[in-house]
Amino acid sequence: MRIPRVVGRVPARPGDTALLEGDEATHVGRVLRGKPGMRVELFDGDGAAGQCEVVRVGRDEVELRLVERLEPAAGPVLEVVVAVAVPKGKRVQRLAEALTEAGVAAWIPFDAARSEERPPRADEVRRWTLEACKQCRRNRGLTLEAPLDAAGLARLAGDFGLSIVCDTEGARPLRELLAGARPARALVVVGPEGGLTPEERTTLAAGGLAAVSLGPTVLRIETAATIAAGALAVAWL
């Protein structure tokens, strides 16, 4: 059985204590029925993690003692940044969770001409991604960057060894681009539900972004973003 994971400040040295409050304390004390001596894995969402034991379970708080700090996990071979338009409704939460599970480093909300939704708040994305980190055992959460339009993404593409835009027009199969050199960073762009405008396609192509196809079916934008990021992660294992 896996040790439960909780979010909180990780103490600096073994023997030091940390206090869980709010939802995390409720989860350990009431959902997991935690008792003194129980082991949990504590992580802060910024890369630090440690194995702890429960010292005390109070009504609204749980005290933990650090047993050992855990060495930082090796990062992915390829750093993936995804620029995708914001999907509607609750699908935005699923997008943040799925990108986290796929190992994506950062999400840039794509401010496309046909975008219909505003980006979520940073604290919302932080909460969603940390919940996903518990499940996928990732210690660093997804970073939410400032929105960019097509011109901004075209300028940013020069910082990446591989830059692609998922599209249906003039696109090559993704596998053709994966047969080449192994870059350290990749940028994946996915347009809004209404698709890219001709002007956006021209702008992105001028910035060096290659149009790629993910298959014969029409995908929702959050599905396309996750599949593209996952394909890159698997190709560089």
Secondary structure, DSSP 8 states (H G I E B T S, - for coil): ----EEES---SSTT-EEEEEHHHHHIIIIIS---TT-EEEEE-BBS-EEEEEEEEE-SSEEEEEEEEE-------SSEEEEEE---STTHHHHHHHHHHHTT--EEEEB--TT--S----HHHHHHHHHHHHHHHT-SB--EE---B-HHHHHHHGGGSSEEEEE-SSS-EEHHHHTTS---SEEEEEE--TT---HHHHHHHHHTT-EEEE--SS---HHHHHHHHHHHHHHHT-
